[in-house]
Amino acid sequence: MDTSATSSPAPEAADTPMTKAAPIEVKEFENLYEMAVAQFERAADMTDLNPALRAILSQPKNEIIVNFPVRMDDGSTTMAKGYRIQHNNILGCYKGGLRFSPLVHLDEVKALAAWMTWKCALADLPFGGGKGGIQIDPTQLSRSELERVTRRFTHALGNNIGPDYDIPAPDMGTNAQTMVWMMDTYMNTIAYASKNVSRHVVTGKTVASGGSLGRDEATGRGTVYNIASWAVENGVDLQHCTVAVQGFGNVGSYAARILQDEYGAKLVAVQDHTGSIGNKKGIDANELAGYVEQDGGVKGYGKADEMSAADFWTAECDIFIPAALEWQLTSDNAPNMKCRIIAEGANGPTTMAADKILTENGIEMIPDILANAGGVIVSFFEWTQNRRGETWYLDEVRHKLKRRIADAYDRVTQTMNHYGCTRREATSIAALNRVAQAYDERGIFP
């Protein structure tokens, strides 16, 4: 998920118990975990989930909080707080990103870990869900301080991560270099002869250090493949479609570039943390990506007009891609949206109240656990390559990604038709059914 956004998540709230919620209640929740709870309860009610499984899946298996010292460049020592939430592993190892942000808090990471469980299940991956984070502002730290933070956090986690147990990956505020530092730290804590068979303790690494080709574009490309599946299903020619993107970091920029270069769609509006721009004649996504990399945001880009945030949310387009932070589409701006479909490149960008408004207004939705699953799918490819000692070509990675996205999209469509529900409900139901089937077949030990 990208780091750019126009608003911040709610401040830390007290731990929220995952108790049964009214399935049809729609409101603006106080924290992200409440929304994740409500989505789970809705799917559980619609599938008449076994009460025992409802109880098991209602809370993460493990909530790990570590406080650890970090030496700063000026010689002082500061204490950092880190989290690793392990939601469920019935389908395989815990899997999920690691974010560095001053906004990281327990309920946020719990919600993201739960969504990872459903995302991996929906994509038919042998993974469960996990998520981690550290309460720091990476923009205020030097490279050497970031390295020490990463290595100390990895050391503090100890055996709570592992290549066949819990596998972190990049997220907001972290990148491939962060993962290489984590990998190297972990490898230096195990037996010497086992080091090189432990590269898959993290994914999203640089290619030189065991990463996969295509990992940097994976989330954005997966979002586009979902849009392409929707276009085929609805007889839409993407060459005649216009696109607006909120957040022009990794996910948003790759999605815009791929839609433009490979499908002929036209980018007409972009918003990030620096401002909003638009051009009805089209914005060159590749040129804009280069500008953002150099200048740090879209503000000041000379080949598009500056626009207010209000105008951005009312910009006419066919495809809207929120690719920034959570809770960007709310009951305040949802009534003004003028698009045909929204593909959630970010995690949790739409509140449940906004989702209801969008549905009533006839705007279709490709939900986050389907739309942005490309990242974890290619992370699975990287993990597999490391385990096998293989390196796959880029076209092979893209082909395998496209097939898995298409399969997941079709699975959701079949679920929609069977239950007569929305696509968001169908994604949750399809994922929950896969997890529930594993529990039904394996039972509960002892």
N, C-alpha and C positions, 0 to 999 in steps of 0.2 A: 504494500500500500504506500501511497505517496505521502510526503511530509507537508505538502501545501494545503492550506485550508483558509476559510474566511471566519470561522468561529471555533471555539474551544469546547471540548466535552465538559460535562458537569464536574464540579470538584468532587473529591473523594467522599464517598458516603460510607456509612457503617455497613458491615457485611450483611448482604441481603439473602435470607434463607429462600431456597427455591421451593416455595410452597405452592399448592394448587391455586391457579388464578382463573378468573372467569374468562372463558375462551373468546367471548365476543367483545370484551371490554377494550375500548380503544382510547388511548390518552397519550399525552406527552409524559414519558416516564422521567423520574428524577436521576436515574443513572442507567448505564448501558446494560448492566446485568438484569435489571428488572425487565427490559425489553427482550433479552434472550430467554428469560424465564417464561414470559408470556407467549413467545413464539413456540417454545417447546411444549407448553401446556396445550396450546391450540392443536398442534399436531397429535399430541397424545390423546386428546379428547376425540379427535376425528377418527383415530384408528382404534379407539377403545383399548388403549395400551394396558397390558397387565399391571395391576397396582404395584406388584413387587418390582417390575422393571421401571415403573415411573419413579419409585423411591430410589432405586439404584442410580438412575440417570439424572436425578434431580440435583445432584451436587458433584463437584469434582472429586476424583479419588484422592488427590493429594494437593495441598496448598503449601508451597515452600516459600518462606520469606527469609532472606539472609541480609544481615547488616555487616558490612565489611569495610576496612580502612583502605584508603587510597592516598598515596603520596603525590602531592601536586608539584608542579614545576618549581614553585618558589620554596620548596622544602617543607611546607606545612602538610598536615594530614587531615583529610576529611572523611566522614563516614557516609557511605552510600547504601541505599536500600534497594534490594533486588527481589524480584518475584519469579517463580516458575510454577505455573498451575498445570497440573496433569489431570485432564478431565476424564478421559476414558481410554482404555487400551484393549477392549475386547476384540477389535479387528487387527491389532498390531501395535507397534511401538507408538508412543506419544510423539506427535509431530506438530511443530508450530513455530512461529517467528519469535524474534527477540527485538523489542523496541527500546530505544533510549529517548526519553522525553520527561520533562518536569511534570507532565500531566498524568504519567503512569500511576495507577492506583489499583487496589486489589479487585474491586468490582469490575473494572474495565478488563483486566487480564482474565478474570473468570469468564466473562462473556465471550471474549475472543477465543479462549480455549474450548468452550462449548461449541462455538461455531466451527472450529477446526475439526471437531469430532464429526459433525454433520457434513462438512465439506469433503472430508476424506471418504466418508461412507458413500456420499453421493457420486463421487468420482471413481468408486470401486477400487480404492487403494488399500493396501494392507497396513494402514496406519490408524491410530486413534488421534485424539486431539490434545494439544498442549499449547501453552503460550507463556512468554516471559517478558520481563521488562525491568528497567532500572530507572529510578527517579533522578534523572540528570538532564541537563540541557547540553547536548553534544556540540552545539554551535559555540558554546562558551569555553570549550576545552581544547587544548592543543592535541596534536596527533599523539604525542607521547603520553599525555594524560588519558586519552581515550584507550590507548593500548593497555595502560596499567589498570584502568577500570575494567576492561574486558577480561583481562587475564585474572584479576583478583576475583571477579564474579564467577568465572569458570571454575577457579580453584575452590571457591566457597560452595558451589553447587556439588562438587565432588562426584560421588557415584549416582547422584540424582539425574545425571544425563549419561548417555552411552549410545554407541552405534546401533545397538539392538534393543534399546530401552527408551530413550527420549532424545530426539534429534532436533536441535534448534535450527533456525534459518533467519535470513535478514527480514527486517520489517522497518517501520518508521524510525529514522535516526540511525540505522545500522546499514551495513553494506557488505560486499564480498570480503573486504579487508578485515572487517570485524569477525567474520566467520573463520577466516584463516588464523587469526589470533586465538580464537576459541579452540579450533582444531589443534593447533600447535601446543597450547597449554594442556589440553586433555591428553594428547599423545605423550607428553613428557611426564605424565603422572602414572603411566602404566608400564608394564614390563617391556624392556627394550625390544625383544623379539616380536612383540605384538603391535608395535607402533604403526607400521605401514598397512596393517589390516584394520585400522581404526579411523581411516580418513572420513568414513561416512558418519562420524559422530555429529557432524553438521552438514548442511547443504547450503547452496548459494555461494560457494567458494569461488575464488578466481579460477580460471581454466588452468593456469600454471600449477595451482596447488590442488588439483583434483576436481574442479568444478566442471559443470556440463556446458557445452555450447548451447546457446539459446535460452539460458536461465535468465539473463538480464531482461529479455523481451517477453518472458513467458506469461506473466500475468496480463499484460496488455494484449498479447496475441490471443490468449485464451478468451478474453473479453470479446475480441473481434470475431473469433470462431463461433461464439455463442450468437452474436449479432447476425453472422452469416447464416447460421442454422435457422434463426427466426425469419430472415429474409426469404430463404427457400420455402419455408413452411407457409409464408403469407404472400408469396409471389411478388416480392419487392425487389426492384433493381437498385442495388446499392450505389451504382454509378450516378443515380439521380437523387441521392440522399445528401442532406446537410447534417452536420455534426456540431454539437457544442460539448465542451469538456470542462469540468470543474476540477482543478488540480492538474498541473502540467509537469509533474515529476516523472518518475519511471513509468508508472502504469498509464497515466493520461497521455504522455507524449508518445509512447510506443503505440497505444491504441489509435491515436490520431494519425500517426505516420503510416501504420499498416492499412488502416481504412482508406487513406489517400492513395498510397502507392500501389496497393494490391487489389483494391476494390473500386477505386475511382470516386470515393465519397469526398465531399467538400467540407472542410473545417470552417465554420463561420463565427464562432464565439468561444472565448477561453477566459477562465477566471482562475487566479491563484491567490496566494497570500499577499501579493503586491498590488493587485488590482484586476480589472476586467477589460477585455478588448473585444472588438467585433469588426467583421467586414463581410457584408453579404456577398461580395464577389469571390470571397475565399481567402484563407490564410494558408500560406505554405507551411505545413506542419514540420517539415525538416528544417526549414530556415528558422522557424520559431524555436525549435528545440535547441538549435545552436545558440540563438540569442539568449535563451533562458540559462543555458549552461554557463555562458560568459557573464551575464548581468544579474543572475540570481532570481529572475522573475519576469513576467510578461509585461509589466508596466514599462512604458516608453518604447515599446516595439513600434517602429515607424510606419509599417505597412498595414496597420489596423487602427481603428478609432477607439479612443478610451470611452468606456461606458460605465455607468453607475452599477452597483451591485443589483439594484432593483431592476434595471434594464436587462442585465444579464439573465436574471431568473425568468424574464418574460420574453427572451429572444426566441424567435421562431426557428425550429429545426426539426428534423425527422428523428434524430438519434441524440439522446442526452446521456453523457457518461460522467457520473460523479466519481472522481478518482482521488479524493482528498481524505478528509477525516470523517468520523462518525457524525451523525445527526446534522447533516447539511440541508437535507430536504425536510422541512417541518410543516406544520399546519399554517404557518405564516406565508411561505412561498409556494407551497404545492398548488394552491388554487390558481396560480398565475402561470403555471408551466404550459408551454405550447410546443409539445413534441409528441411523437407517435409512440416511442418506446424509450425506456430508461434501462441502461445496463450498468449495474452497480460494480464498478471497478474497485471501489473502496469497501471496507467492512462496515456494515451498519450505518450507511449514509442516510437512510430514510427512516424517520420515526413511524410508528404504527398508525398514528393519526394521519400523517401525510400519505401513507400507503393507502389508507381507506379513501382519502380524497382523490388520489390519482386513479384508483380503480373505478370510482364512481364517474370520473371524468373521461373514462375510456382510454387512459394511457397505459400501455402494457409495460410489464416489468420483467427483467431478467435479474433475479435476486443475487445478492452477493455470494452466497455459498455455491452458486452455479457460475455466475459471471466471472468471478476472479479466481476460480479454481486452477487456472493454468499455472500459477506459481508453484503450488504444492504438487501438481502433477509432474512438472519438470524436476522438482526436487526429488520426487520418487525415482525419476529416470537417473538423476545424478547418484542417488543412493545405490541404485541397482548397478550402475556402471562401476562405482567404487568397490562394491562387494564382489563383482565379477572380474575386476581388473581390466575393464573395457573402456573404450572411448568411442562414442557414437558421433556420426557426422550430423551436421546441422539439419540437413533435409530429413534425416531419419527422426531426429527429435521433433521437428515440426509435424511430420506425418503422424507420428504416434500421438502427439498432443491433440491434433485435429480429430483423430478418431475417438479418443477418450472424451473430448468435449462433446462431440456429436452424439456419442452413446449416452452421456449423462443428460444432454438436452432431450433426447428421445425418451429416456426413462422418465423424465419429469413430465413430458407431454402425455405419456401413457397414464401417469398417475393423475394428472389433471382430468383426463377423460374419465378415468375410473371413479374418482371421488367427486367430480363436478365442482372443483374448487379453483382457487386462483393459482397462478404459477408459484407465488411465494409459499403458499400452503403446501403445494405439491412438492417443492424442493425439500421442505422439512419432513413431510410424510415419507417420501422415498428414502431419505437418509435414515430416518428413525426406523423404518421397516427393516432396513438391512441390519442395523445394529440389534434390533429386537430379535431378528431371526437367528443371529449368532448366539444370543443368550438362550433362546428357546432350544437350540440344538445342543449347546454345551452344558446347560444347567448352571446351577450356582453351587460352588464347592464350599464346604463339604456337604 
